[in-house]
Every structure is written in structure tokens, then in C-alpha cells.
Amino acid sequence: MSGDARHSRRRRPPRMYMVASDYKVQDQLEGTIRLQRGQLCVEQEGGGGHRGGRGEHLWVKVLDVGSVVKLERQILTEVPSDLAGLIEPVSDLDTRVKLLSRPHFLQKLASLPLGSEVRVIWSRSQSELAEAELRYRGPLNRGSSAVYFGVQLKGWAAGRGKSNGNYKGHQLFVCPEACALFLPVSELSLPRSSRSSGEQERQPANQKNILSRAAESSPALSIGQRVCFSQEEALQRGSVQFCGPLNTHTPTALYVGVLLDNPVGSWDGHYKNTKLCSIPSPEFGALLPLSKVTAESRSERPPLAVINPKPLPKLPLLPQTNKPALQPLSPTQRDPQQASGLSDRPLIEASMLLSAKQALQPPSKIALRPPPLATPKPALIPPPVPPNKPQAMPTTPPSDQLHSSNGFHNLPSPPITEQRAELNSWLEVGSMVEVNDPPLFGVIRWIGQISGIPEPVAGIELDQELSAATDGSYLGERHFRCPANKGLFVKFRNCRRDSRFPAPEPSINQVDRCNSIAFANWSSKRVDEHTPPVSGSDARLTYEGFKKGIQGHLNSCYLDATLFSMFSCSSSFDWLLFWPTGAQLSPHCKSAQDLLRCEIVNPLRRFGYVCASKTMALRKLLKAETADSGFTNEEKDPEEFLNQLFLLLRVEPLLKIRSVSQQAQECFLYQLFPPSASACPSPGSAVPLSPLASPSAGLQRVSSVQALLESSFIHAGLKFTEAPSCLPLLMPRFGKEFKMFDAILPSLTLDITDLLDETLRQCSICQSVAQWECLQCYDDVDITPGQMKQYCNTCNTQVHTHKRRQTHTPSAVCGPQGSWEGPVLGVRQIMHLFAVTCIETSHYVSFVKHGPEHTDWLFFDSMADREGGENGFNVPQVSWCPELSELFSLSVDEVSRLDALRAPVRRLLCDSYMCLYHCPQLTLYK
């Protein structure tokens, strides 16, 4: 196969399959995995099928359980690529199977035009279907392939939705508040008029009767429609905010909730503690039977011209010339087939807008000149047009250029001046606006400068026709395209946001928002008394569950995961909380220590939860101390945080390390390096981790923390000058995408005896006092490569007598002064693992050991879930991970042969970023 063919195969999107029948899979770590009929699987890249003794197999990832397994192809049913996204968000397995057997129904919904009428299940507790309009179809999150349907509820169900078309801070479409729902395909159906003759929808008979009776009783009113009614011998007007039954027991009695133009009402939008719609004030709300409300006709509306206009007019229209090409055609001049329909359509006459037209004209003392341009071109002033001399009609573009799939083409807007930002910076092309009072509604299609107008002008496509409007042209020059009698040009400063829809959520400074007031419902208490860490079963009772741990906010996961690892179940870093602080130190030092001890660590250990406002206060202190504003809102790494925290608290470094030729140096943590070029590929040749290693691809590159630490010290010629009480180790990585190893096994215990300077060390052969160590012997494949090699005088001579080792250059071991006879029976210096911080796609989480048992492991994620949109709150979660015990019982060689890993195990092995070790005995002296 050629290279191009192989490259195109790699770029093929992965296939999706459905499990055709219940099936059991045996896994080395998880044991028996039960797959159910209807679960979805995605083919894994690089894990294609191969033929074995029992037929063809595929490596797939089961989306419902998150496991990567090898399955026989015969139990899988391939899902067509055009239907995979529709099936994925359906949670019920039986429903998935039934939907896949109806591909024509799915394809019809997938191709249904936006704006089409549909029926939806608006509430899981209610069985009746609601009328709705399809407004959006696609994924809800970036990078997701699951297709959801965004609908706007209509009729009696309006106001019973969940949003205004906003999903987690993203405005997918715009509709009135509490009228939008995002549903999977299983909760949609087509109305009778849209179904095929042979297809019958599953709908109870009583629902059909209710809907038909409601439709026959009176015509439905849509949300936002203008209506009027009589009250105390006066005609009141307003717009519809709710239309439907007040309860499900009497669905035929329809009521209308109206937002009044004048404060003469007494309804707040609620009925029996149930919110039907949003009313800003009870004085502007009214709830009436549908029989007492009538739709407002155009003739009943007040004229557009005001009797006593204010100094600033409300609708300044640009003047129109007498050119025949721009005048709207009369019904008799139009197509005869359209004349009858147009004659019945009421139009707003231009004479009604006389005062508004005159208001746009500049004062007579000022010449009509365009604003100065960057290029030295002369100003373009339209020449005066004789009133009775028509000009030539502008060339009409071909019909294929006028019309497209969505109606009309729009020309790009020219650059505009900075004056636009000073007026309405929130308005742009595509914004829904209104002008005049009573308002005319429309959408901005163009913003720019027009010759003779000294300020920016907006071209608006109106919702309704206007006799004085055009088709997007002004003075013979086309600025955008729209249907005839719908293009209106007004000064940009006179555009207002469309009042029919709620105001967009203002942009809020998330750093300032993270305070005790905004986070009142998520706050945590201050604890002044010293609180020791909890362990064992008490740790699970304290930490396990949602809203547990440290709440994340604004890229704080690096800080949350590090603090939880350091303090939740271990006291090894408690010396930071009580380090002496004097007046001569930084003014932020004492505040940071008090904040860390009383607002973060003690509340975390006592209540199991810390609010994000507390960690934001610590981040602000770090920002003030370092002048780095990124600590409050940007992504950081744990080592950046730890280094700056230790410097802020003015504490002594944790580690003292000496090289062969230099004095001892101090540092807070240590970066591990890969052992050698032969043991690990170079950074340039490293490849991203594949989800599994097939037999043909060879074994995975796996190492342990013990081997990496020894190799890093030996090849760099380093020694600890004193045994550390805590040892933070950074794993070897190459950027965010590439890693030195496919997996790193965290060693539960770390033996650093042979890495200490000036200590008695054992000979690797006879256990006598070692006096020599050899770097070349460490990598020698004939004598257990990858292990420390240190010898007494006798063994050193014997080992290096071999002809292959005569070129080795052993170095003398620096030990304590004095003589020592016989074997060395000293105690080994052992450190214990108590936390691991991991990173995946720039998000940090942590695993913490909370007791002596092998199953005592907790998993913490500060942003496991979220409530609300852009201005919402993250929900932290701590969960128990007993499955890690099986991992630590495996050797490095056994880990390299694993085919499939569960999510927590895989995350610990493949995404480890920092391992924390401590020596509980030495911690007491700190």
C-alpha cells in the first residue's frame, strides 16, 4: 500500500458500533466487564481488527462505561456515520435499538429545516406532547459529536422551558426566557402533517383529543405577539409572554399572560407558586382568559409620528430620492399573481414618517460632507437629482446571484470609524434591534459610512414590510440584500436592543466575582484551631462525594490539586503553617500563612470542603508578591505554584543536593530526567500514547519512579547531602502532547539510601562497606542493568578484571571517616508515596492515599461538574478508588503488557505529573 493510501486511512473518522447482544469480556484488571445490548462503541485508532483463532476482532471503546476492550466483530452492528451523532445522546438502551431500526425517521429529523414545527416531550413527569419550533440542531459542547435538537416551546408550553437558548454560556439560538429545551432525537416527533402516510407516532389517544380540542376552541397566540383587551372602559395593550392551560387537569381552559405597556396590572408571572413567565414588575403583568384577549391589528396601533416630538427623534430615517428604481412598486405594477395577495397586506405609509425623516437631515448651516478618509480621494457627494428627470435603473444582478439556499446574499460591511465603539459597542452585524416608538423590529445587516452622513449608519432588515423601505440599496448603491420594502437605513446611535428578548448576560470580571458575596451559597467557614489530617474510614466520611474537596474557579486546578495532595490526608507539609514569620519579612507573608492555615487547610480537614473564594485570596497574594497577574486567571503548573508559595512564606528549601564538583544547592522540588538515550527515545522521536498496545506494535515504554530517580542521580552525579522529610518529584515530560514514557508506575516506597552523601553503603555483592561506585556498570546488560552498582575493594577488583569492564572508571564513595569491618546492617532510608498529581488536556487532578490499606486511595477533581453558564460555579468531587490496589501489585514488566486500562488506573499510569513522597519520622523534626 502506498504512503498516501496509508495516510488517508489514518485520517478516516472512527466507526461507531452498537452492541447487538449482551456480552461478557474478561479483563486483567477489571475482571469481568458486562456489555449490554444497545451500548455504543467507537473503533480505536491504531487498534484495527485482526484475525485470530476465533474470528475477526476489533479494539473499541465502550462509551457508556469508558473501557477499551477487544470484541468480536460479529456481536457489533455498525451505525451509519450520518446517524451516529443522533443515536449517541439517547440514554435508554432499548430506545437506541428501536431508533436504529428506523433509519428513515432519523434521516427525516436530521434533514428537517430549522423553523419546522415539531412535537416534544417537555417534561419526563408529564406524558403529553407540546408544540415547539426547531431552532437548533448540533452538538452542545465543543469537540462533541452528539447531536441535540434545540426547540422553542410554543402555545401552552411556552414559559416551561429551561433557558433562552443559552447552554452553559453559549448562545445557540435566541428565544424568550424559559422557552428553550435541548433534547435528544428520542424525545421528538413530527406533527401529523409532516409524517408519512404509513407512519404513526406513538401518542396516547387522550393527548390527541386534548390537543385537537384546544386547537378548535380558539386560535393560539405566539410568544411576543401584540394583543389588546378592555379594562375599565379603556383599551390596554401589551405583548404575550405566556399562552396555555394553568394546570393539566383542565387543559382546554387557556389563559394568556400579557406584559403590559402601561403599569395597570397586578400579576407577577406566577400561578400557585409555579412560574409561568418572566414579568419585571406586577404592575406590568396581567393574566386573562384567552376569550378576553384579541390580537392587535395594524390599524389599531397608534401612528408612528409623534405629536410633540422630543429634541432627539426616535426614528431618524435617511431621506429617499425620487428615483424610480428605488421606489416600491404598486400592486398593479407587480406580478398579477401577487397583486391580490399584496393588496390585502397593510403597509406603513411614508407620510407617517415625515418628522423622523426630517430629523436625520443635518442642520442647514452645515454642508453634507462625508467624514475624512485615510486615502486622499475626493469626497463622494451625490449630485442633486432633478425632480422630474429619472435616472437610469441600476443594473440588476442575475437571479442566481440574488437568491441562495437561505434566501439572499449579503455584501460585506466596509470598515467603520472608532465612533461606533463609543456609541453601542455591543451591537454588530446580526444583532436584533428596534427603532422608533412604537418600535420597528429587525436585524442589522450592514454598518458603515454613507456619503453625506457624518456618523455611522446601520442598515436594518425589518421583520415587517415598510412602504418607505428599500431592498438594501441607498442612493443607487447597494449595501446589503433583503426582500423589497424591508431595508431601512438609520443612524447607528438610534438603534436599541430588541426589547422582546432578555438583555444579554453582561461580561463579569471573574476574578472580582470570586468573593464571599457572589459565592455565598458555596462559602466555607474559617477554622482557627489546628486540625490534624484524617485518615482511613474517617477520611472517606469527610471527603467522599460531590461538593467535597477544594472548589475550582478560573483555571485554578493546578492549585486545587496541589493543595489537596499536600494537606488533605498528610501532615508532612504542616510545618509550612507554623513557620516563624517576623515583622521584617514581606507584608504578605503573615497574611498568606494565616489564610493557608485557617481558611484552607483547617476547614478542609474538618468539613471536607473549601470555597473557591478562599483560594482566590491566596492567588491574589501570590500575584501581589510576584507581580505576575497570571496567578489569578491563567493556567499554571504545580511547580510554579509551589516555588512561589515557598518563597512567599519565606521557608527553608526542602532539598539539599550536591554534585561531584560543586557545593550543595537548595531547591524545593526535583525534576526527573530520562535514564539514557538507549533506554528511552529522544524527545523528538517520542510519540503520543496509544490507548492500547497491540502485539504487533511491541511493548509499551514503562518505567518506575524508583528507577527514574536512581538513573537521574547517577548520570548527573548528584547526592542528597541530607535525607529530605518531603520529596516532590516531577515526572519526565516533553510538552503537553508528548511524554518520555507511555506509562510511569509510581513506586509505593522509595529507597534513597544509596543516594545519600557521606553514609555507609553496602557492597552490591558481599554486603560489606562499599568504597567504589561505577556508572558504566549501572548500564551494563550483563550484570542486572538499571540497578545501583557499588563495591568494596575486593569486589571492585574482581568485577573490573573482566575484559569487557577494564575500560570502566569507578569513582570513590564519599563515606563517614573511620574504619568499618564486616557487613553493613544499617537501616535503609525509605520514603513513602502519599499523593500523585496528574494532568490531562491541561486539567490537573490528584490521587491521595488516605490510609495504610492498599485500597485506601481517593481521587479528587476540583471541576468535576458545573452549575450554571458562564457565571456559574464549579462543583468539586472526591471519589474512592480501590481499584488502584491492583495496579501497585504489578511489576513494570507486567504493566507493559496490559492491553486495556480503566479510566482511573490509566490516568494514574499515563498522566502522572508530580509524585509526593514523605518520611513520617523525619517530618517530626521539621
N, C-alpha and C positions, 0 to 999 in steps of 0.2 A: 504494500500500500504506500502511496506517495506521501511526502510530508504535508502537502496541502490537504490531502484527504484526512490524514490523522488530525490535523489542526481543526478542520471543520467538524470532525466527530467530537473533539473535546468541547467545542463551543455549543454542541447540541443541548437544548434545555433538558433537564432531567425528566424522565417519565414518571407519571403518578399511577399507582395501582390501588385497587381495593381488595381487601382480604375476602375471598369468596366463601370461606367456611372457617369455623372455629379450628384453631391450630395451636400446638404447643411446641415451644422451642427451648432447647437446653442451652444454658449459658454458663460459662465457668464461674463468673462472679455472682450473677443474679439468680442462678439456679433455673427453675422452670419459668418461662415467660409465656403467658396465655394471651393469644391473639384472638379477637372476636370478629365475627363476620360483620363487615361494614367499615372496619378501620382502614385508614388511608396510609399508604406507604409511598415514599419518594425514593427513586433509584439514586444510589450514591455514586458520585463521580469517581472514577478510578476503580470502582468495585463491580465491574460488569460481570455478566453471567459467564460461567464456565461449566463444562460438562464433567460430572463425576460419575461415581458408580450408580447413583440413584436418579440420574437425570440432570436437567439444567437447573442451576441455582442463580439467585440474584442477591447482592448485598443491598438492602433497603433500610431506610429509617422510618420507623412507625411513628407518625406524627402524634397519635393520641397518647403514647406512653413515652416518647422520646428515646427509645432504644434503637440501636443499629444492629440488625440481625441478618442472618443468611437464610433465605427462604427458597423453597422450590417454586419454580415459575408456574406450575400447574395449579397452585392454590391462589394465584393472584389474577385479578381481572384488570386489564389496562383501562384507565379512564381517559377518554379523548381529551386532548390538550385544550380544546375550546370549552370543555365542561368541567375541567379540574378545579378552576377557581370558584365555580358556582357550588360545587359539592363540598369544598373544604370547610366553610364556616358552619355547615349543618352539624349540630352536635349529636342528634339522635341517630344511632347506627342503622336502625330499621328504615328510618326515613331516607337515609342516604341510598340504601339499596333500591328502594322504590323509585326515588328520583332518577337514579342511573338507568332504570328500565324505561324511563320516559324521556328520551333524548330530544324528541320534537318539542315537548313542552319547555324543556330547559333552553333550547335554542331560540324558541319564540320569546321567552323572557329576556334572554341575552341580547336580542336584537330589537327589543321594544323601544321605540323612540322616547326620549325624555319629554315629559309633559303628558304622557299617556295616563289614562285612568286605570287604576288597579284596585284590588281588594286586599286588605291586610289584616292579620291578627294583631290588634293593637294592644292586647293585654293577655298574658298567659292565664290569668284567672277568669277571663271572660271568653266565651266561645263564639260570640258574634263577630262578624267581619265588619270592617269600617272602610268607608270610601277614602281614597287617597290618590295623590298625583305623583308619578315617578319624577324625581328631581335629580337624582344622582345614582350612578352605578359604577362601582370600582372598589379598590382596597381602602381601608380606613387608616392604615399605617404605612409609612414609607418602607419599602422593601418587602411588603407582604403581597402574597398572590391571592389571598382570599377575597372574593367579590361579594360586596354587600350592596343592598338597594336602599338608597335614601329616599324616603317618601314624605310628602306633606299631607297631613291628615285634613280631611275636608268634612263638611256637614256637621253632624252632631259630635263627631270625634275630634273636631278642631279644639285645640287647647289641652288635649290629653296626651300630648307627646312628651318628649324628654329634652328637647333643645330647640334652637332656632336654626338648625342646620350646621351647628358647630360641633365638632368631635375632637375633644382633647386639645383645644386651642387652634384647630384648623377649621376654617370656614369652608365646608364642602359645597354648600349652597345656602341661599338666604330665604328665610320664611319667617312668619310671625313666631313669637316666643311660644314654646310648649306645643309646637305643631309638627315637629320633625321626629322621625324614627329611622333607625338604621337596622335593617332586618336581613336575615339570610333568605335564600330563594325558597326555603320550605315554608315560610310564613307569608308568601304572596300568592295571589291567584288573579286570574283575568276576569273581568266582568263578562256578562253573558254575550254582549255584542262582540267581544274580542275572541271568544272561544270558537273552536271549530265545531261543526255540526255534530260530530260524533263524540266530542269530549265533554264530559260532565264533571263539574267541580264538586268536591266533597263539601257540602254545605247543608246543615240541618234545615228541615222544612220550615220550622218556626222562624229561623233567621230570614229566610226568603220572604215569608209573609210580612215580617216586621218591616223589612226594607221596602217592600212594594207598597205597603200602606203608608209609610212615611213619605214616599215619593209621590203618591197620589194625593195626599192631603193638601200640600201647598208646595210651590217651588222653593228649592233650597237657596239660602243666601251664602255667599262665599265670604271668607275672612277678608276684611279690608273694604268690603263693598259699602258704598254710601247709602244710607237709609234715612227715613224720616218718620215721625209719628206725632200725634196730637197729645198735648199735655196742658191742661188748664187753659183751654182755648188758645193755645199758642203752638206753633209748629216747631218742633225740635229736630235737629239733625245730628248725625254722627256716623261713625263707621263701625261695622260689625267686627267684634272680637271673639264671639262665641255663637254657635248655632247648633242646637241639638237637644236631646232629652236631658232632663235633670237627673233622672235615675233610670235604671234598666227595667224597672217594673212597669213603667208606663212610657215605653219608647215612642208612642205615637204623639205625645204631647211635646211639641218642640218649642223651645224658648230661644230668645235672641239676647245676647249680651252686647250692649252698644257703648262705645266710647264717645261721649257727647262733646259737641263743640263748645257748649256753654255749661257753666257749673250749676246745673239744675237737678242733678241726680242724687242718688242715695244708696249706691251699690258698690261694693269693693272688689267684685270679681269672684267671690266665694259663695258656695251654696252648701250649707250643712257641713262646714269645716272642710269642704273639698274645693280646691282652687280650679275654677273653670277657665279663667283667662287673667291677663295682667291689666289692672286698672290703676293708674298712678295715684288717683285720689277718689274717694267715694263720691265727691261732688260731680265728678265727670263720668259716672257709671250708671247704667240703667239696665235692668233685667225685665224683659217684656215677653208676652206670648207672641208667637210668630204671626198670629192673625192681626195683631195691632201694629205691625211694622210693615212698611211698604218701601220698596226700592226707590231711591231718589232718581227721578228722570233729569235729563239735562236741562229741560225747560224750567224745572223747579229751582235750579241753582241760581244764586244771586249773580248779577253781571260781574264781569271781570274788572271793569273800570270802577274806580272808587270815586265817591262824590267829593270827599275832601282829601285829596292825596297829600301824603306827608312829603317833607323836603326830599327824602330819598325814596324813589318809587320802588315798588316791589317786583315789577317785571319790566325791565328796560329791554325792549326788543330792538334789534337792529333794523334800520329803515330798508324797505324794499323799493326797488326801482320799478319802472313801468315796462320792463322788458317782457314781451310776450312769452319768451322761452321760460321764464321763471314763474309765470302766473299759473295758478291751478286751473285745470280745465273744468268747464261746467259739465253738468251731467249730460247735456246734449252733445257736447264735443267728444265725450268718451265713447268707448265701445258700446254699441247699442245693447249688448247683452248685460253690460254692467250698469247701464244708466238707471234701470229700475231699482236696482239694489242700492245705488249711491244716492238716489233722490230721497230715500227714506232715512238716510243717515244724517243726523243733525250735526252741523259744523259751527264752530265759533267764528263769527264774522270778524274781519279785521277792524271794522269800525269800533268794536268794543275795546280794542287795544290802543286807541289813538293816544291816550295820555301816556301810556307806557312807552310807545314809540318815540314820542317827543322827549321823554326823559332821557333816553340814551344818546340823543344828539348832543355834541359838545357845545359849550357856550358860543354864541355868535362872535364873540371877540377873539376867539382862539381858532387859528387855522387848523384844518383837518390834515394832520401830518402823521405819518407812521413813526414809531419810536426809532431812534438811531440804530443802525445795523453795524455789525462788525466789518462788513465789506464796504468799500467805497462806492456802492451802487446808488444811483439816484432814487429818491423816494418814489414809490409807486402810488400815485393818486389817481383814482378812477376818474376819467373825463366826464364832464356833465353830459347827460343824455337828453336830447330834445324830447319833449313830452309826446309828440305825435310821430316821431321817426323811429320806428322799431329797428333794433339791431338784429344782426344775423343770429339765428339759433346756434348755440354751441354744438359742436359735433357730438353726436350720441354714440357712446361706445357700443360695440357689438353686444348682442344679448347674452352671449356666453361669458362676457366679462362682467355683465351686470349681475347675473344670478350665479349662485353657487349652491352647494349642498345645504347650507344653512341660511340661504336667503340672499344675502348681499355681501359684496366685498367692501372692506373698509380701507381707506388710504391711510398711511402712517401720518401721525401728527408731526409738524415741524418743531424745532427747538423753541422753547419759550423762555422768557426772561425770568430773573430771580424774583420778580414781583409776585409770581404765583405762589411761591413758598410763604410769602408774607400774608397772603390772603387766606386760602383754605388749603393748607399743606396736606390735609387728609383726603382731599378729592383728587381723583386721577381718572384717566380714561377707563370706562367700565363702571364708574361709581353711579349708584342710583341716587338721583337728586330730585328736588322740586323747586319750582319758581312760581312767583305771584301768590296772591291770596284772594279767593280760594286757589289752592295750589294746582299747578300742572306738573304731572309726574313724567319722568323719563330717565334715560341713561346717557351719560356723557360719552360721545363717540369721538370727539376731537377737541383739543385745547391748543390754542396758538394765537398769533397776532394777525389782525386783519388791517389792511391799509386804511388809514383814516380814523382808527380807534386807538387811543393812546394807552390802552391797558389790555391785558389778556382777555380773550373771548372763548367761550365754550360752545361747542356745537352739540346739541342735545337731540336724541331721537325720542320723541314723545310717545307715551302709551296710547294716546288718542289723537285722532286727526284734528288739525287746526287749519282753517282756510288760509291764514296768513303764513303758514309754514311752507317749507320747500322740501326737496328731496335730498338735502345735504349740500346744496350749492348756495353761494352768496356772491352777488355781483358778477355772475358768469363764471366764477371759479369754484370748482368742486373741492370740498374739504373732506367729506365722507359720503357714504351712500346709505340711504334708507328709503322706505316707501314714500310716495308722494304725500305732501301735507303733514309730514311728521318731523321734518327737520327744522329746528329752531336755534337761532344764534342769540346768545345773551352775554352780558358781561360776566366774567368768571366770578367776580366777588358777589354777585347776586344769586349764586347757586347755594342751595341749602341741602343738607342731608335729608333723604326721604324719611318723613316722619311716620310713615306707615310701618316702618320696621324699627326695632330697638337699636339704640345707639351702639356702635361697636365698643367692645371692651377696651378701655384705654390702656395704653402701654404703661406698665408699672415697673419702677426700678426694683428688681427682685432682691437686691442687697438691702435697700432700705425697708422693703416689705417684710423681711425676715426679722420681726421684732415680737415682743411679748403681746402686743395688741392684735396684730394680724394672725398670730399663731395661738390665740387664747384657748381654742378648743384642743390644741395639741401641746399645751405647755407641760413642763416638768418642774418639780419642786427643787428647792435648794436644800441641801443636807450639810450642815456644818460638822456633825460628828463623824469621826473617822469610821469608815465602814469597810471591813475586810472583804475580800472576794468570796463568793460562794462556789461550791464545787459539788460534784456528784448529782444526786437526785434533786437537791435544793437548787442547783443551777438550772436544771430543766424547768422546775416550777417557776423560777424567777424570770427566765429569758424566753422560753419557748412560746411561739405564737406570733400573730400579727400585732403591729404597733409595739414591737419589742426591739430593744437594741438602741441604736442612735439614728435619728431621723435624718435622711439626706435632703439636701437642698442646693441647687445651683452648682453642680459639678463638685460636690463635697465628698464623693465616695472614697477618694484617696485618704481623706482624714478620718472618715467614719470607720472604715475597715481597719485602719492602723490603730486607732484608739481602742476599739473593741477588742482587737487582738492583744493589746498591751495590758489592759486593765480589767476586763470582764471576769476572768477566772484565774488570774495570777497576780501575785503581789511583788513580782520581781522588779517592776518599774515604780513601785511606790516611793522609793527614795526621791523621785522627782517631785513628789507632792510635799516633801518636808525639807528640801534642800534650803540651807540658810540663805536668806535674802537680806542684804543690808541697804542702808539709805544711799550708799554710794553707787549702787547698781542702777540699771535702767529703770525709769519710772514705770515702764510696762511690765517689768519682771514680777513684782509682787502681785499685780493685778492678774497676770496670766496664771500664776501658781494658784491663787485663790479661786479663780474661775475654773481651772482644771480640776482642783480638788473638790470644791463644794458645789459646783454647778454641773459637772460632767461625771467624774469618777464615782463619788459617793452616791448620787441619785441613780446612776446606772446599776450599781451593786445592790442598792436597797429596793428600788422599784422596777428595775429591768428596762427602763426607757429614759431617753434624753431627747428633748426637743431640739429642732434644728436651729432655733434662735440662740441657744447656748453655744453651739459650735460656731455659729456665725460671729458671735462676740469674740471667740478665740481667733478666728480668721482675721477679724479687723485688727486685733492686737499684732498679729504677725505682719499684716500689711503696714501698720504704723511703724513697726520696728525695722522692717526691711525695705520700705518704700516700694514694694512690689504689689501693685494693685491686683495682680492675678490671683492672690491668695483668697480673695472674696468671691470671684466669679469664674475663674478659669480652671481648666484641668491641670492637676499637678500629679507628681509621683510621690509615693510614700517616703523615699529618701530625701526629697526636697523638704517635705514637711518635718521629718524627724530632725534633720540638720538645723533647720531654723528654729524648731521648738527648743532644742537643747541649748542653742545659742541665746534664745530669748530668756530662758530660765537660768543662764549663767552657771551651768553644772559642768562637772568634770567629764571628759570623754570616757566612753565605755571600754575602748580597746586601746592597748599599747602594743605596737608591733614593731619589730626591729628587723632590718635586712642585714645581710652579711657585712656590708661595707659602710653602713650608716648608723646613726644614733636612732634610738627608739622614737617612733612617731605615734601621735594620738589621733584617734578617729572615733566616730560614733557607730559606724557600721562598716561591713566589708563586702566588696563586690567579688563574687567568684568568677574565675576565668576558666575557659575550656582547657582540658588537660594537655592536648597536643594536637598537631595537625593530622597525625595518623589516627588518633582516637576519635576525632570529631572533624567533620568537614569545615572548611573555612567559611566565614560569613557570606562570602559571595556565592558559594555553592550550596548554601543551606536552602532547603525547600520548605514550603509551608506544610504543616502536619496534615496528613490524610486522615480521614475519620477511621480508617482501619487499614491494616497491612495485609495484603493478600500474599499467599505463599510465593507467588512469582516475583513479588516486589522485594522480598528479603525481610529481615527482621527490622524492627524499629530501633532508632538510636535512643537508648535509655541509659541513664546513669543515676547515681545516688548522691545525696548531699555529702556523705562521708567521703566518697571517692573524689568528688569535686573539690572539697576543702583541702584534702591532703595533696592532691595534684597541684592546686593553685599555690599552696605554700611552698612545696618542694621546688617547683620550676621557677618560682620567683625568689627563692632563697630567704623566706620570711619565717619568723618565730614570734610567738607571743612572749613578751617579757614578763607578764603575769597572767594568771588564769582569770578570764573575764567572768563576771557574775551573769551578764546577759550578752548574747551574741546574735545580733541581727545580720542575716546573710542574704544578699541579693543574688538571685539566680542569673546565670549567663543567658542573655537575650541579645538579639540584633534587631533593634527597632520594634515596632508594634506588630509587624506581619511575620517576621522570620525569627526562628528560635534555634539555638545551638543544638538542642535535643528535641526529639519527638516527645519524650516524657522524662521527668526527673522524679525519682522516688524519694520523698522526704524521709530521712533516717530518723527513727524514733529516738535513738540515742546517738550522741556524737562524742567519739573518743578523741580528745585533743592532747593526750599525754605526750605523744611524740612530737607535738607541735610547740611545746613549751621550751623556753630557753633556760639553760642552766639548771636542768633537772636530771635526775638519774633515769636512764633509759635502758631498756632490755635489749640484749642482742637478739636478732630475729631468729637465730639458730639455736643457741645454747642458753639463753635467758641470763647470761652474765651481764655485767655492766658494759653497755655499748660505748665505744670510743670513736667509731667511724660511721659515717653515712655516705651513701653513694647514689647520686642522681641517675647515672646510667643504668644501675641495677634496677631502679624503680620501673623502667620501661622495658627491661629485658624479658622477652617472651619465654625464656627457658626457666625462669625462677619466679613464677607467680607474678606476672606484671600487674601494675596498679596497686601494689601494697608497699608499705614503708620497708626500706632495706637499711638496717643499721647493724654493725658488727662489733664484736670485741676484737682485740688484736689478733688472736689466733684465727678466728673465723674470717676476718678480713683478708688475711694472708691466703687462706685456703681458697676462698671464693675467687679472688683475683689472680690466682695462679693459672686458672683456665685460660687457654689461648684466646678465647673469644672475649675475655674480660681484662686482658692485660693492658688495654688502652684506657680503661676506666680511671677516673681521677677522684677517689674518695676524699672527703673532707673530714676534719676532726670535729668531734662532737664537743660542744662547749657545755661542761657539766660543773657541778659544785667542786670546790677544792677539797683535797684529801684523798685517801685511798679507800677502796671498797673491794672486799674479797667475797667470792661466792655469788649465787644468783640474786637478782633483784626481785624482791617480793613486795614492792611498794603498791599503794592503791592507785588505780587508774583514775585519771581526771575525766569524768563523764558529764556531759551536758544533755538535757532532755528537751525534746521538742514540745512546745506548748501552743503554737499558733502558726498558721500559714496564710499569707495574703496572696490572692490570685487576681489576675486581670484577664478579661476577655472583652474585645471590642471597646477598649478604653473605659471599662467599668470594673471597679475593684470590689471584691467580696472577701470574706475571710472564713477560715475554718479554725475553731478553737477547741482545744482539749480541756474538758471540764471535770475530769476525774481520773482515778487510777485504772479503771477498766479499759479494755481495748475498744469498747463500743462508745466510750464517753467522748463524743465529738459533736460540736454544734456548728451549723452553717448560718452565717449572717449576711444579709443583703439590706443595705440602708434604703434602697429604692426598689423594693420587690413589687410594689403596686403603687397606684396613684389615684387620688380622688380629685376630681375637677379638671379643668383645662389648663391653660397657660398659667393662670393664677391659682392653681390648685395646690395640693400637698402630696408629698411622697409618703408612702406607708412602709416603714421598715418591718422586717420579718426575721425571726430566728427559728430554725428548724433543727431537729435531731437527725444525725447522720450515722446510724450504727453500721451501715454498710462499709464504712471506711476501715473497719477492723479486718475485713478480709484482704484488703489491699496491703496493709502493713505486714501481713503474714507471708507475702510473696517475696521472692528474691528478684534481683534485677533481671536475671535471665528469664524468669517466668513472666515478668511484666512485659518483656519484649516480645513474647509470643501471644499476648492477648489479642483476640480478634475484635471484640465489642466491649464497650465500657458504658456504664450508666452515667447519667449527667453529673452527679456529684463527684464520683470517682474520676471520671475523665477530666473534670475541671481541676481537681487537685493535682493530678499527674501532669497534665499537659499545659496548664495555665498558671503554675505557681510562679510568683514574683518575688516574695520575700518570706523566709523561714525564720522564726524567732525561737532561740534556744536559751535556756537558763540553767543555772546551777543553784538549787534552793539553798544549799549550805552556804555558799559564798554570798548569796543575796542578803543574808542576815548581817554580814559585816558592812555591806554597802549602806 
